[in-house]
Amino acid sequence: MSNLVIGWIGVSALFGLLAFRMSIGTALMAVSFVGITVMFNLQAAFGIVSAMPFNLIGDWSLTAIPMFLFMGFIAANTGLTAGAFDLLRVLLARVPGGLASASVGACGLFAAASGSSIATTAAMSKIAVPEMLKAKYHPSLATGVVAASGTLGSLIPPS
């Protein structure tokens, strides 16, 4: 049996297991284990199963994620985000849509400090959205500006 046929059988088995409401992770593990056993042997399948947890835990790039979230938490609770928002609101007061522009700028500054899109969006949604709603911005515009500019965290170099 060729590897391509084994692959198609594995994909079909995966969708079959998912149709029977098996959890996605369990179905993926089962299909992978059986596929490796069929393609190579049982010893290779157990070898991969025993090596995977170490490879996942030993990945140093994942250790930065909690630190970025912690930085976002610290910045939000110390008033860094509120200060950045107030500064940009004053600087952009004469620009049409200045409050929305200030929100985008503050999200950019906060994202540069934290590096996390999720932390940026969470922090700025508690600061910028109420201010925009007080200034009679439409709710969908206020939340949309913060949601869109929160993604700047993945574009700015610390991330």
ABEGO torsion letter per residue (X at the ends): XBAAAAAAAAAAAAAAAAAAGBBAAAAAAAAAAAAAAAABBAAAAAAAAAAAAAAAAABAAAAAAAAAAAAAAAAAAAGAAAAAAAAAAAAAAABBGAAAAAAAAAAAAAAAAAGBAAAAAAAAAAAAAAAAAAAGBBAAAAAAAAAAAAAAAAABAAX
